[in-house]
Structure formats: structure tokens, C-alpha cells
Amino acid sequence: MNYRVELDTPCLVVQKQLLQQNIDEMAAYAREQGINMRPHQKTHKTAEIAKMQMDAGAIGVTCAKLGEAEALVDSGVVNDVFLAYQVVGPRKIARLLQLMDRAKVSVAVDGVESAQSLSEACMADGKTLDVIIEMNTGLNRAGILPGEETERLAEAVAAMPGLNVKGIMTHEGHVAKAMSQDELDSYGGDAGQAMIETAKRLREKGINIEVISVGSTPGSFSTTKVDGITEMRPGTYVFYDSAIFRFGRIGPDRCALRILATVVSRPSPDRAVIDAGSKTLTMDPPPPDRQGYGYVVDEPDAIIARVSEEHGVIEFPSGNSKLAVGDVIEIIPNHVCPTVNLQDEMFVVSEDGSIEAWKIIARGKVR
Ligand SMILES: Cc1ncc(COP(=O)(O)O)c(C=O)c1O
């Protein structure tokens, strides 16, 4: 079966063999390093891929939102979830307590107030919740600073009934600002080192830090090189996207997911219009070494210069292109995770050409 002919566009096409290769390679690396694998589900939001990750040796999964975790737990393939997100407010806490009846759950915490609310709710429900202190190692998003700040919070949380301080975590997403592998290793190494030093401090205070968790696809082979890291949580690695090309290890041939789009107009020689706009490609900007809203596999020099909701406008710097109305092209997104979140299903192509539709069960689960 030729998927370019069989499938209607725009849609997501996944090469199953590449997906398996990406999952197996990262799982093998984690094993070699002696690190537990807890892959982030926000990238694929799909039970079949969660199962492939568990089969490859993951100890459990990471989710951002409760809705994502609920969908995956209810699918039956996942029973151990780390919510790498602050759970705030009575509605969310009630759902968290319910989820704890169906799966092993741990939660990120980065403040006394939110920890206090979790503690009170767990006490009232007769439960104990594992919490992981979220640290900011450079991304400047959520999380508190390594060292004294983390020590103060960990001590306060350790004294709260109903909560068990199980470890520390960081999302070292800032490593992606690196422009070379050396820079990447240096940012990743610094983040990993800050985690280890803080863990040592907490252990000296008598806090039992079992988990030292890091996570980011670009930093996967850097942060984890620091001795003592116990867990990694990459997400994007299952598909990869154009954001990683500049580091050299991964190129378009390793990107397991592509957007299939059709040329719907050739209004001038230097312009083609495709049926994928911002509602398919997202508005995520390109990485620093690229231009436009995605990498056109069929014509790598082409630039998806503009998007409106349902139109992508491709420009050809060379002034010519063979693309004609009706042609189907493949695009690697700038950022694959929000792209997946926009579709109901992905079409998975096996080596024999057969196509399966996998439902993206946690798409839109942002609550
Ligand atoms: C908390 C957390 N952990 C892990 C990851 C995985 O990072 P990546 O998408 O680079 O694989 C993310 C990504 O946003 C994250 O927010």
C-alpha cells in the first residue's frame, strides 16, 4: 500500500520501524548507564506507543497533565505515573486522589502552599503521596533553585503528614539553546551536577532521596552522564523533530513522524500552497539554524514561509520547484509534540506497507 496515495491529507504518518528504533536506542542507552527510563507521554499521547516504551523497559511514564495520565492509565497499558507538573486546586487534587486508586502516582512540588494542600487532602483521604521536588537548573520555568532553596522546601515537605519526599527532578530544557554538541554537554553536565550536589545535601539532612530525575531529548546523552542520576524522562525522542538537526546526531532520516500535506495551489513559480496551515503545523517557530514552519522532506531548500489556519505558503529560494497541484509532500514539524495534539489519530506504516490508525487518546487533555 502506498500511504501517500491511500491517506487523505493533512494527516500524521509514522514509520513504525523508525519509531521502534528510536525507542529501543534510548532504552538501550538508559540500560547501559544504569538509569531508569520514565518517558514523557506529552509527545505521543497514544496507548500503543506507551506500551512500546513499557515493553522496552520503562519503569513507568511521565505526564504533564492529569487528563493525560487518566487517559493512559484507563487504557490499561500504564500503572505508574509521575506527574511532572504542579497539581493545584481542589478539583485537580480530588482527581489526583482518585487516580491514586488506579495507579502508582508521584507528583512534582515546588512550593510550600501547594504541598500543604496536597498534604491536607491526603490526610483527609488516608493516603500517602510520593512527591518529587522540582528544581530549576536553568530553564527558569517552574522549580526552585538548587542548594539552599531546595533544602528548605524539602525539609518543610518532609515534615508534612501524608507526603513522602521521594526525590528531586528537573526539566533541563534550556540545554536546547546550545548551538553545538560541546555546548550541549556543558549545559547538561552543569544541570546534572547541580542535581547531584543538592541530593547530597538533602541526604546529609536525613531526607531519603531515592530519585534524581532529569529529562529532555537534546540533553539525553549529556545530563545523564553525571554520576548518580537515577532516572531520565525524554519525550520527543520517539519521533524527533527539526529542532535537533543542528547537533548532528539525528537528521531527517530518523524522524519517525511526518505531516502529509497536499499542494492545493501553485499561484506563481516561486510559491506553492499546501493544505496544512497553523491548525496542522502549529505556529511553533523554527530552531535557530532553520527557517519556516517545518522541514519539507521532498524539497529541503523550500521554506514554509507563512501559515494561516488552513494554508501553508511555501517559497522556493531557487525560484523553481517541480511541485504541482495534487502532489503530496512530507513535512517534519519544528516541534512535534503540539503537532500531535492537534490530530485525532496517527497513521502508522509498517515495513510491509500496511497502515494502522492509532488513536491519540490524550490529545486535548490539557486539564
Ligand atoms: C517536565 C518535563 N520532563 C521531560 C520533558 C521531555 O523533554 P523533551 O520534549 O525534550 O524530550 C519535558 C518536555 O517538555 C518536560 O516538560
PDBQT file of the ligand as one rigid body, heavy atoms in Angstrom, charges set to zero:
ROOT
HETATM    1  C1  LIG A 401       8.975  18.074  32.897  1.00  0.00    +0.000 C 
HETATM    2  C2  LIG A 401       9.434  17.570  31.581  1.00  0.00    +0.000 A 
HETATM    3  N1  LIG A 401      10.168  16.433  31.537  1.00  0.00    +0.000 NA
HETATM    4  C3  LIG A 401      10.616  15.918  30.377  1.00  0.00    +0.000 A 
HETATM    5  C4  LIG A 401      10.350  16.553  29.177  1.00  0.00    +0.000 A 
HETATM    6  C5  LIG A 401      10.835  15.921  27.895  1.00  0.00    +0.000 C 
HETATM    7  O1  LIG A 401      11.619  16.771  27.126  1.00  0.00    +0.000 OA
HETATM    8  P1  LIG A 401      11.766  16.580  25.545  1.00  0.00    +0.000 P 
HETATM    9  O2  LIG A 401      10.495  17.033  24.938  1.00  0.00    +0.000 OA
HETATM   10  O3  LIG A 401      12.922  17.442  25.173  1.00  0.00    +0.000 OA
HETATM   11  O4  LIG A 401      12.009  15.155  25.298  1.00  0.00    +0.000 OA
HETATM   12  C6  LIG A 401       9.602  17.741  29.183  1.00  0.00    +0.000 A 
HETATM   13  C7  LIG A 401       9.310  18.461  27.943  1.00  0.00    +0.000 C 
HETATM   14  O5  LIG A 401       8.650  19.451  27.875  1.00  0.00    +0.000 OA
HETATM   15  C8  LIG A 401       9.142  18.267  30.408  1.00  0.00    +0.000 A 
HETATM   16  O6  LIG A 401       8.411  19.387  30.477  1.00  0.00    +0.000 OA
ENDROOT
TORSDOF 0
